[in-house]
Structure formats: C-alpha cells, structure tokens
Amino acid sequence: MRRARRAPADLRSHRWFGRDDLRSFGHRSRMKGAGFGLDDISGKPVIAILNTWSDANPCHAHLRLRAEEVKRGVWQAGGFPMEIPLLTLGETLMKPTTMMYRNLLAMEAEEALRSYPADGVVLLGGCDKTVPALVMGATSANLPALFVPAGPMLRGNWRGQFLGSGSDVWKYWAERRAGTLDECSWREMEDGIARSYGTCMTMGTASTMGSAVDALGLTLPGASSIPAADSAHPRMAVASGRRIVDMVWEDLTPRTILTTEAFENAVTAAMALGGSTNAIIHLIAMAGRAGANLDLERFDALSRRTPFLANIRPSGTYLMEDFFYAGGLLGLLRRLEDYLHLDCLTVNGHTLGENVATAVVCNDEV
C-alpha cells in the first residue's frame, strides 16, 4: 500500500534543526559539539530508539547490541538514530512486582517522545510489562512506531530433558522439597534452565504480549517468534531500523494501525496460543490508549469462538524455540485466517492477510 510521502520541512525535527532562528542555532551547535554535522541531521527523519536494556534485566541483556543494529538500519535508510534509555522492568529481579511500574514506563516513553526531536520511534522491549508500557506510551505520542521484541531465550536443557522457564521449576522444586532431587541435580538444573539472554521461552506473559503486538501489526511480520540468540534476530533489528525511516516519510502512525479490528486479531492470536491471562489486563489498557473498543465482554466472546492451536508449555508440550522452527506466529495466523480481520494494516505497509498469505506450518504437532 503506497502512502503520500512527506517533505523534509514537514518533519517534527525540523522545528529543532531546520529553522533559521536562535533556538535551532543552539540545537545544531550542540549536536555539532557531539560530533555530528549538518549532513547527519538536516532534512532527515530523527528516529528515537527507546531502549529498556539494563544489567538489572537479564532478559534484555542483548538489547544494547540490538540498538546498534537498529541504528545501522536507520543510517542505511537515510535517517538519524537517537538512542534514549528508559526504565527497565525486569521480572526476574524487580520486587515486589513490575506491574507497579507499567504505567510509569508508559508515561516515561510518551514524555521522552514528546520532549525530544523524534520523528519516529523503535521500541526495544520484551520482558512482560515492558511490552504494553512501551506500546501505550508510543500510542499516546502517536509518532510512527515499530516494536522490536527481545525474543524468547533458547530452550532449557538438563540431562537430555528440555526445561521451560517458569513452569518446570515448580515441578522440580516440589521434588527438591520432597527429598527426591538432590542438591547436585538441582544446581545442574539451575545451570541449564536459562541458556541465553531473552525472555521466558514458555507461553508466559512475555511471549503472549510479544505475539499479540505482532498480531496487532506493530512488528515486522513474525518478529515475535525469533529466538533472541538466533542470527535472524539482529537481522530483524536492522530491517526494523530501515523500515521505520520509511514509516516516517509515509506518516504511518500507531493509531492508523491500532484499530478495534487489530485488537480483535491480537486477542484471537493470544487465545489460539493459550496465552497468559495477563493479556486481558494489558490489551484492554493498550486499546484504551488507541481509542479502540475492547472490553471484557468482547474478550470473552472472541475467546469462546477461537480454536486452541498451539502446543506450547505450560498448557502444552513444546517451547518457543520449537514454535519458531514449526512456522512461528505467521504459521499460526495462517491457520486462523477465517477468524481474523485480514484487511488490517501493519507496519510494513501491507495488510495482515498479505503478510500471512505465504506462511508455512512445518510441524503440526507444535
């Protein structure tokens, strides 16, 4: 779908860098002080990269590198990247609960975009509450936005058995307390259950919300299924950097994409995946920011008619790495075509139906 292209003078950042006035003089001179020339910033889309990387969040340990890869894509497409660090909500270490800070991160994301000379934004997150928080903030700011999900970690492994984070640990902890699992075995399991950076590789909140945002149309198609440690993940980050520059020129904003029908697609995907019940809380909040109509009654109606397709722990057998090899979210959406609004627009400029038309399911068991 082709959209009218904006002129450089229409860019929001033109107010900072393009005018012949005292304030723009100050903005340009300070950027020159940082080593950037007029050729770097003049007439080019400024792309904010809102990054929730932190040493305090192991799930996001790779997002410092992913930000650099997004920047590479932005430069390739003729934009100017500007990384902005935000609060991270690390489910594994933060107490008492990250839910206390979801709306704080949403406000921080929104105000960062309003305050700085951003024309578009790439959102880097993945661990549970960071996903809805970043989307909520970007939706309120309503600048062209694209989400880069952190991706699931590699599946756990202990003595030839696959382990799922946040699921198998409860079973084996019961055995440990019962005295049927010795300390040596317990420590081996601790070494093998989280084998890489990335979010939980079960269908917990992180995988559910990443998949929901993918189904909403805010990621490059299928991005949510790519394991964090797979080489396809940095390539996706570079491609996202390239695409956001075009989205700025096209003025393709979140509220153009986040319609009521798009949210119904996200709910349908979450139900077919056997996703986390936290999706109810987060998707309704996200829909509110977009002005879309989604309530508990509609959630219930969609869940009752949607088939349960994915065989992923904790409600199934397999893990997110297996899901990726089997065809990932695009494969699942292809199987759900009769239940989806296929005419919904997505960030790559194509409809959901166009994005899933060539998807293949490689393993029906998953």
N, C-alpha and C positions, 0 to 999 in steps of 0.2 A: 504494500500500500504506500503510494507516494504522497508525501505531505509537502506543503509550500515551505521553501527554505527562507529562513530569516536572514536579515542583513547584519553585518558586524555592529552597526550602530544600535541595533535592537537588543543586543546582549545586555544583560543586567550589569555585567562587569564593566561595561562602557562608562557607567557612572563613576567608577573608581579610576579607570586607566585611560579613557578616551577623550575626556573633555579638556578644554583649554582654560583651566581655572586653578586657583590656588590649591584646593584640596587634591585635585588629580596630580598636580605637581608633586605634592607631598607623597602621595601613594606611589607614583612612579619612581621617585628618587629613592624611597626606602626599598623598593624591590631591586633597584639597581645596586643598592648597598648590599643586598643579599646575593649579588652576582648575576641577576637576570637583566637582560637588555630589552629594549622596546620590541625587538623581533620576537621575543619569547612571549610577551603578554598582550601586545596590541592587536586588537581585532580577532582574538582567538577565544574560544569558549574556555572559561576557567572551570575546571572540574574539581569539586571538593571530594576528597576521599575520607569519609568518616570511618575511622579505624578503631575497633574495640580490642586491639591487641594489648596484652599485658602479661608480665611474668606471673601475675596472680591468677591467670586464667589459662590452664594447660590446654583447654580445648581450642584456644586461639593462638597457640604458640607460633604457628606458621603465618599469621596474618601480617606480620611485619614484612615478610618476603612477598606475600600476595599484593600488598600495597605497592611495592616496587614494580611488580608485574602489571598491575593496573596502570601505573604511571607510564610504563613502556607503551601500552596500547594507546593511551591518551596522546602521548607525543607522536606516535605513528600517524594518528588521525588528524593531527594539526591542532590539538588542544593544549592547555596549560594545566598540569595537575597540581593540586594543593592539598597535601595530607593534613588532616585535623584529628588529633587524638581525642577520644571520648572515654567516659566512664565505661569500664567493662563489668559485666555481670557474670561472674564465674560460678556456676552452680556447684562445682566440686569443692570450693574453698570458702565461699561467702556465707556468712551466718547473720541472722537466723534464717533468712530466705531472700533470694534475689527478687521475689515478687514485690517486696517493699520498695524496690528501686526502678521498676519497669517504667513508670510514668516520669520519674526523674530523668532517666536516659532519653525518653521520648522528648521531653522539654529541652534537654541539652542539645539533642540533634536538631530540633526545629530552630532554636535560637542561634546555633552555630551557622546554620544555612542563611538565616535572615541577616546575621551580623556581618558576614564576610562576603567578598565579591564573587560568590558562586553562581555559575550559570546552570550547572547540573551537578549531580552527586552520584557517587558509587558508595554503596553501603556495605561495609565488611563486618559480618557478624555470623552467629550460628548457635552459640550456646543458649538454649532455652529462651529466656526473656529478652535477649538482645535482638532477636528477630522481630517480634511485634513492636518493640520500643523504637527501633530504627525506622521501621515502615511507618509507624504512627507519626513520628517527627517529620519524616520526609513528605508524608501526605499532607500534613498541615502547612508545610512550607510550599509545597506544590511546585517545586522545580523538577525538571526531568531527572528521574531517579532510576537506578538499576541496582539490584541486590546481588552481591557475590556471597553465596553461602559458604561457611567454613568447611562443610563437608564432614561425613562420618569418618571416624578412625577405622583402622584395619580391625578385622575381627580378632577377638582374643583367642589364645591357644594355650592349653595346658595338657600335657601328656597325650597329645593327639586329639583332644576334645576342643571344639570351638566354644568359646566363652562369650557371653553377651553382657555388656556393662549394664549395671542397674537391674539385672534380672537374675543371672546365675549366682551372683554374690549372696543373695538372700538364701538360696538353697544350700550353698556350701557353708555359709555362716551357721545355719541350723545344725549341719553335720559337725562343724567345729565345736559348737557348744555342747553337742551330744557326746563328744569324745570319739567320734568315728573318723575324724580327719585330723591328722597330727600337724604339729606346727611347721614341720619341713614342707609338707604338701601345701599348707595354707600360704606360706611365703612364696613358694613356686607359683601358685595361682596369682598372688599379688604382682609378681613379676610379669605374668603373661596376659593379664586381662585387659590392659591398656597398652597396646603395642605401638602406638603412634600418636601424634597430635591429631586433633579433630574431635568432633562431638560424639556422644554415645552412638554406637553402631546398631542399637536396637531401635524399635519404633517408639521412642520416648518423645518428649516434647520437642527436642531439637530437630530430629528427623521429621516429625509431624509438621512443625511450623515451616521448616525449610521446604518441604514438599508442597505445603499449602501456598507459600509465596511463589513457588514455581508454577503451580496451577493457576494462581492469580494472574500470571503473566509478567511478573516483576523481575525474573531472572532470565538469562539466556536459556532456551529450551533444554530441559533435562539437567541443568546445572546442579540441582539439589542432590542428585543421586551419586555424584562423582566422589569417591573416597578422597579424603584430604591429602593423602600421601601418594595418590596416583598422578602420573605426569600429565594427565588430561586436566587436572585441576589448575595448575599455573597457566596452561594454555587458555582455559576458560577465563581466567582473570585478565589476561592480555586482551582477549576478544571483547570482554566487557568494557575495558578501557577504550577500545576503538569505537564500540557501539554507542557509548554514552555521548561522545562528541557529536555523532550524527543525530542523536535524540535531541540535543540542544538546538541544533540548526532546524530540526523539524518541530520543535516546541512540543514534544510528546511528554506530557506530564502525568503524574500518578492518577489524578482524578479523571483523566481521559481513559485510563486503563481499569481503574478500580470501581467498576460498576456493580450494581446489585447482582447481575448475572455472573460476573467474575468471582464474586464471593461465593455464590452458589456452586461454582466449579470447584473452589477451594474446599468447601465443606464436603462435597461429593468425593473429592480425592482423599481427604482425611478419613472419611468413613470407609472407603474401599481399602485403605491401608491398615485399618484397625488402629488408628492413631490415638494419641494421648487425649484424654478428656480436657486437658488444658487448652486445647484448640477452641473450645467453646468460649472460654473467657477472652482469649486473645483475638480471635477473628471478629467477635462482636465489637470489641474495642476498636479494632482496625477499621471495621466498616463504619463505625461512628465518625471517625476522622474523615473518611471519604464521602460521607453523606449517603452511603448505601443503606438499603433496607435489609437488615438481618437481625432477627430476634430468635429467642429460644423456640418459639413455635415453628418457625421456618427451619431451624436447625433440626428439630425433631422430625418434621415431615421429610426432609431430604435424607436423613439417616434411615428412615423406615423403607425407603424405596431403593437405596443404594446397595448393590451386592458387595459382600466382603471378599476381596480377591487376593490380598497379599498374605503370604505365609511367613511373616516376619515376627521374631520374638518382640515382646513377651507373649503375644497371643498366638504365635506360630512357631516355626522351627528354625528359620534361616535368619541371616543378619544383613545389614545394609550393603556390605560388600557383595554378597550373593545377589541381592536385588539389582545392583548396578550391572553385574555380569548377565543377569537374566533379561535385561532390557530397560531397567530403571523406571522412573516415573513416566517417561514418554510411552513406554510399552503399556503401563497400566492405564494411562489416559486413552490410549488407542482402544483398549478393551472396554472403556467406559463411554465411548463416543455417543451412544444412544441416551446417555444421562447428562451430557454436558451441553453448554451453550458454546458451540464451536465457532461462532462468529465474533467472539470476544477478541479484542486487540491485545497484543503483547508487546514487550519492549523491543523485540527485533523487527517490529513494523508489520509482522504477519499475524494472522488470526491463529487462535488455538488449534482450530481444525487443520490449517495448513501445516502447523508445527508437528502435529501427531500423525499426519497422513502417511508418512513413510516409516513410522516407528515399528520395530520388530520385537516380539517376545521370543527369547531364546530358550527359556526354561519355564514351562507351565507350572511346575511344581512349586516354584518360588512365588 
